[in-house]
Amino acid sequence: MPRLRLAYNTNGLAHHRLADAIDLIADLGYDGLALTPDVPHLDPFTATPSEIDRVAGHLARRGLGVCIQTGARFVLDLARKHQPTLLDPTAEGRAARLDMLVRCLDIGRDVGATVLAFWSGLPPAPEPRDVLHARLADGARRLADAAAARGMVAALEPEPGMHVATLAEWTALRAAVAHPALRLALDVGHVHCNREGDPAALCDAHAAQIADVQVEDMREGQHVHLPFGEGTLDLAPVLATLVRNGYEGLVGVELSRDSHRAPEIARAAIEHLRRIEP
């Protein structure tokens, strides 16, 4: 039976130089890196071609796969977390978000990634849902076009509290965009947090759409990414479902609040996942 390819998200390594983060993750036995381009790690607005080349070479030497995550908090606005988004009421705001995402696609292409994960975000002020849905569909279509042109896919991650928060809302967006390069980034903890149903069954139902998987522990109704064993999520059936369905992408551990203790948390995470995987 094939082994899952485990990765660790650099948003949980905020106090490590990227080169050191790569070595740490490789030394712990991970198969890949979920790279979040951000201020300390290949800032999408300041990273140079030579810096990106060095990272690509380092990943290759350490035998790590890579996917691109785009959850940088203040990379576009120093005072507003995760703003602007593809839902912004201004064309300039939406263009700024799309530009950042395309920059991340370019970084991904150059370091060997085939998947970029993104989310819908929230508008700065409430607006009719159909208006927001149309804006997001347009932005997602443009991003999928850009991904396809680079031999990649753009995978939308439903995020609790955002415009697209659930798998049902993802399904509606997918139908509206209807683009082969738009795929699903499944964060298993989010499904559990949202009380959407059995995570393993939903993973099975959406298997053909999944291009990226993120895992952590979580409690129902509480969007807090927790180290394994601190929440109520039974992850073993999900991992078994991924293996049974032949999932070949990375399974990234996302613990962005634990950078201050990243070495021990990353070690405990891979030990836990290897212990419960089929």
C-alpha positions as CSV (number, residue, x, y, z in Angstrom):
1,M,0.0,0.0,0.0
2,P,1.5,3.4,-1.0
3,R,2.6,5.8,1.8
4,L,1.2,9.3,2.0
5,R,3.6,12.2,1.2
6,L,3.7,14.3,4.3
7,A,4.6,18.0,4.3
8,Y,4.9,20.9,6.8
9,N,3.6,24.4,6.2
10,T,6.2,27.2,6.5
11,N,3.6,29.4,8.2
12,G,4.4,27.3,11.2
13,L,8.1,28.0,10.8
14,A,7.9,31.8,10.9
15,H,11.0,32.1,13.1
16,H,13.3,30.0,10.9
17,R,15.2,31.1,7.8
18,L,13.7,29.3,4.8
19,A,17.0,27.3,4.2
20,D,16.9,26.2,7.9
21,A,13.2,25.3,7.6
22,I,13.9,23.1,4.6
23,D,16.7,21.3,6.4
24,L,14.6,20.9,9.6
25,I,11.7,19.4,7.7
26,A,13.8,17.1,5.6
27,D,15.8,15.9,8.7
28,L,12.5,15.0,10.4
29,G,11.6,12.7,7.5
30,Y,8.9,14.8,5.8
31,D,8.4,14.3,2.1
32,G,7.6,17.9,1.2
33,L,7.2,21.5,2.1
34,A,3.9,23.5,2.0
35,L,5.5,26.8,1.1
36,T,3.7,30.0,2.1
37,P,5.4,32.9,0.3
38,D,5.5,35.6,2.9
39,V,7.8,38.3,4.3
40,P,10.4,35.9,5.8
41,H,10.0,33.2,3.1
42,L,10.3,34.2,-0.5
43,D,8.3,37.4,-0.2
44,P,6.3,37.4,-3.5
45,F,7.2,41.1,-4.0
46,T,10.9,41.1,-3.2
47,A,12.2,37.6,-3.9
48,T,14.8,37.6,-6.6
49,P,15.3,35.0,-9.3
50,S,18.6,33.9,-7.7
51,E,16.9,33.5,-4.3
52,I,14.1,31.4,-5.9
53,D,16.7,29.3,-7.8
54,R,18.6,28.6,-4.5
55,V,15.4,27.4,-2.8
56,A,14.6,25.2,-5.8
57,G,18.0,23.6,-5.7
58,H,17.8,23.2,-1.9
59,L,14.5,21.4,-2.1
60,A,15.8,19.2,-4.9
61,R,18.9,18.3,-3.0
62,R,16.9,17.4,0.1
63,G,14.4,15.4,-2.0
64,L,11.4,17.5,-0.9
65,G,8.2,18.0,-3.0
66,V,6.6,21.4,-2.7
67,C,3.1,23.0,-3.0
68,I,2.3,26.7,-2.6
69,Q,0.0,28.1,0.1
70,T,-1.1,31.7,-0.1
71,G,-2.3,32.6,3.4
72,A,0.2,35.4,4.2
73,R,-1.5,37.7,6.6
74,F,-0.1,41.2,5.9
75,V,1.8,40.9,2.6
76,L,-0.7,43.2,0.8
77,D,-1.8,45.5,3.5
78,L,0.3,46.3,6.6
79,A,-2.8,47.0,8.8
80,R,-5.6,44.7,7.4
81,K,-5.1,41.0,7.7
82,H,-5.8,39.1,4.5
83,Q,-6.9,42.2,2.6
84,P,-7.7,43.0,-0.1
85,T,-9.2,39.8,-1.6
86,L,-10.8,38.7,-4.8
87,L,-14.1,39.9,-3.3
88,D,-12.9,43.5,-2.9
89,P,-15.5,46.1,-4.1
90,T,-12.8,48.0,-6.1
91,A,-11.2,46.7,-9.2
92,E,-7.8,47.8,-7.9
93,G,-8.2,45.7,-4.7
94,R,-9.1,42.6,-6.7
95,A,-6.3,43.2,-9.1
96,A,-3.8,43.5,-6.2
97,R,-4.9,40.1,-4.8
98,L,-4.8,38.5,-8.2
99,D,-1.3,39.9,-8.9
100,M,-0.1,38.5,-5.6
101,L,-1.5,35.1,-6.4
102,V,0.0,35.1,-9.9
103,R,3.4,36.0,-8.4
104,C,3.0,33.0,-6.1
105,L,2.2,30.9,-9.2
106,D,5.5,32.0,-10.7
107,I,7.4,31.1,-7.6
108,G,5.7,27.8,-7.5
109,R,6.5,27.0,-11.1
110,D,10.2,27.9,-10.5
111,V,10.6,25.8,-7.4
112,G,8.8,22.8,-8.9
113,A,5.3,23.0,-7.5
114,T,2.2,22.0,-9.5
115,V,-0.4,23.2,-7.0
116,L,-1.2,26.6,-5.6
117,A,-3.8,26.8,-2.8
118,F,-5.9,29.9,-2.1
119,W,-9.1,31.0,-0.4
120,S,-12.0,33.3,-1.0
121,G,-11.4,35.7,1.9
122,L,-14.1,38.2,3.0
123,P,-15.2,41.5,1.6
124,P,-14.3,44.6,3.8
125,A,-18.0,45.3,4.2
126,P,-21.1,43.2,3.7
127,E,-22.6,43.0,0.2
128,P,-25.2,40.8,-1.5
129,R,-23.9,37.2,-1.7
130,D,-24.7,36.9,-5.5
131,V,-22.5,40.0,-6.1
132,L,-19.6,38.5,-4.1
133,H,-20.1,35.1,-5.8
134,A,-19.8,36.7,-9.3
135,R,-16.6,38.6,-8.3
136,L,-15.0,35.5,-6.8
137,A,-16.0,33.3,-9.8
138,D,-14.3,35.9,-12.1
139,G,-11.2,36.0,-10.1
140,A,-11.0,32.2,-9.7
141,R,-11.4,31.8,-13.4
142,R,-8.6,34.3,-14.1
143,L,-6.3,32.5,-11.6
144,A,-7.1,29.1,-13.1
145,D,-6.2,30.4,-16.5
146,A,-2.9,31.7,-15.1
147,A,-2.2,28.4,-13.4
148,A,-3.0,26.4,-16.5
149,A,-0.6,28.5,-18.5
150,R,2.2,27.6,-16.1
151,G,1.3,23.8,-16.0
152,M,-0.2,24.1,-12.6
153,V,-3.6,24.0,-10.9
154,A,-5.2,26.5,-8.5
155,A,-6.9,24.8,-5.6
156,L,-9.5,26.7,-3.5
157,E,-9.6,26.0,0.2
158,P,-13.0,26.4,2.0
159,E,-12.1,28.4,5.2
160,P,-14.5,28.8,8.2
161,G,-15.8,32.3,8.3
162,M,-14.9,33.2,4.8
163,H,-17.2,33.6,1.8
164,V,-16.5,30.1,0.7
165,A,-16.5,28.3,4.0
166,T,-17.9,24.8,3.3
167,L,-17.6,22.1,0.7
168,A,-21.2,22.9,-0.4
169,E,-20.1,26.4,-1.2
170,W,-17.0,25.1,-3.0
171,T,-19.3,23.0,-5.1
172,A,-21.4,26.0,-6.1
173,L,-18.2,28.0,-7.1
174,R,-16.8,25.1,-9.0
175,A,-20.0,24.8,-11.1
176,A,-20.0,28.6,-11.8
177,V,-16.3,28.6,-12.9
178,A,-16.2,25.3,-14.7
179,H,-12.5,25.4,-15.3
180,P,-10.3,22.2,-15.4
181,A,-7.4,23.9,-13.6
182,L,-9.6,24.9,-10.6
183,R,-9.4,22.2,-8.0
184,L,-10.1,21.7,-4.3
185,A,-7.7,22.3,-1.4
186,L,-9.2,20.2,1.4
187,D,-8.3,21.2,5.0
188,V,-9.7,18.3,7.0
189,G,-9.9,20.3,10.2
190,H,-12.1,22.8,8.6
191,V,-14.7,20.2,7.6
192,H,-14.7,19.0,11.2
193,C,-14.9,22.6,12.6
194,N,-17.8,23.3,10.3
195,R,-19.7,20.2,11.3
196,E,-20.2,19.3,7.7
197,G,-20.4,15.6,8.2
198,D,-18.0,12.7,8.4
199,P,-14.6,14.0,7.1
200,A,-13.6,10.6,5.6
201,A,-16.9,10.3,3.7
202,L,-16.6,13.8,2.4
203,C,-13.0,13.2,1.4
204,D,-14.2,10.2,-0.5
205,A,-17.1,12.1,-2.2
206,H,-14.7,14.9,-3.4
207,A,-11.8,12.7,-4.2
208,A,-11.7,13.5,-7.9
209,Q,-11.5,17.3,-7.1
210,I,-8.8,17.2,-4.5
211,A,-5.4,18.6,-5.4
212,D,-4.1,19.6,-2.0
213,V,-4.7,18.4,1.6
214,Q,-4.0,20.2,4.9
215,V,-4.3,18.5,8.3
216,E,-4.1,19.4,12.0
217,D,-6.3,18.6,15.0
218,M,-9.4,20.8,15.6
219,R,-12.6,20.9,17.7
220,E,-16.1,21.2,16.3
221,G,-17.2,24.9,16.1
222,Q,-13.7,26.3,17.0
223,H,-11.5,27.4,14.1
224,V,-8.2,26.9,16.0
225,H,-5.5,24.7,14.4
226,L,-4.2,22.4,17.2
227,P,-1.4,19.9,17.5
228,F,-2.5,16.3,17.1
229,G,-4.1,15.0,20.3
230,E,-5.4,18.3,21.5
231,G,-8.7,18.3,19.5
232,T,-11.5,15.9,18.6
233,L,-10.8,15.0,15.0
234,D,-10.3,11.3,14.1
235,L,-7.9,11.6,11.3
236,A,-7.0,8.0,10.7
237,P,-10.1,7.2,8.5
238,V,-9.3,10.2,6.4
239,L,-5.8,9.1,5.8
240,A,-7.1,5.6,4.9
241,T,-9.5,7.2,2.4
242,L,-6.8,9.2,0.8
243,V,-4.6,6.1,0.4
244,R,-7.5,4.0,-0.9
245,N,-8.4,6.7,-3.5
246,G,-4.8,6.9,-4.7
247,Y,-4.2,10.5,-3.7
248,E,-0.7,11.5,-4.8
249,G,-0.4,15.0,-3.6
250,L,1.2,16.4,-0.4
251,V,-0.6,16.1,3.0
252,G,0.6,19.3,4.7
253,V,0.5,19.9,8.5
254,E,-0.7,23.4,9.2
255,L,0.1,24.8,12.6
256,S,0.6,28.5,12.1
257,R,0.3,29.4,15.8
258,D,3.1,27.1,16.9
259,S,6.2,28.6,15.2
260,H,7.7,29.3,18.7
261,R,8.0,25.6,19.2
262,A,8.2,24.4,15.7
263,P,10.9,21.7,16.0
264,E,9.2,19.7,18.7
265,I,5.7,20.2,17.2
266,A,6.8,19.2,13.7
267,R,8.5,16.1,15.1
268,A,5.5,15.1,17.1
269,A,3.2,15.7,14.1
270,I,5.1,13.4,11.7
271,E,5.4,10.7,14.4
272,H,1.7,10.9,15.0
273,L,0.8,10.7,11.3
274,R,3.1,7.8,10.5
275,R,1.7,6.0,13.5
276,I,-2.0,6.3,12.4
277,E,-1.6,6.1,8.6
278,P,-2.7,2.8,7.0
